[in-house]
Amino acid sequence: MIIVEFSVVPIGRGESVSKYVAEAIKILENENIKYEVTPMGTIFETERLSYAFNIIEKAHEAVIRAGAKRVITSIKIDDRRDKERKMEDKVKSVLERLSVEK
């Protein structure tokens, strides 16, 4: 499973960008993708890297269609091939290590 974190930020559209972020998130919902919105970006899972890039391109374009004239999109990809991992597996692993240390 490939885990992707991305953020799409419109430039020059004021302090609040939630209207634009919502348009990007609608793409994930329309594609029926498992995702999680965080304060600094959105994380989703996919099995194909090409599909991840396709989704990000659609989200980027959705922000432009919403009125942004300039957009910066950042992407982080975790493509682990030696074992199957999901978003919650990564979080669970960290939380388990924290409870062992206490």
HELIX and SHEET records of a PDB file:
HELIX    1   1 SER A   18  ASN A   30  1                                  13    
HELIX    2   2 LEU A   49  ARG A   65  1                                  17    
HELIX    3   3 MET A   87  GLU A  101  1                                  15    
SHEET    1   A 4 TYR A  35  THR A  38  0                                        
SHEET    2   A 4 GLY A  41  THR A  46 -1                                        
SHEET    3   A 4 ILE A   2  PRO A  10 -1                                        
SHEET    4   A 4 VAL A  71  ASP A  79 -1                                        
END                                                                             
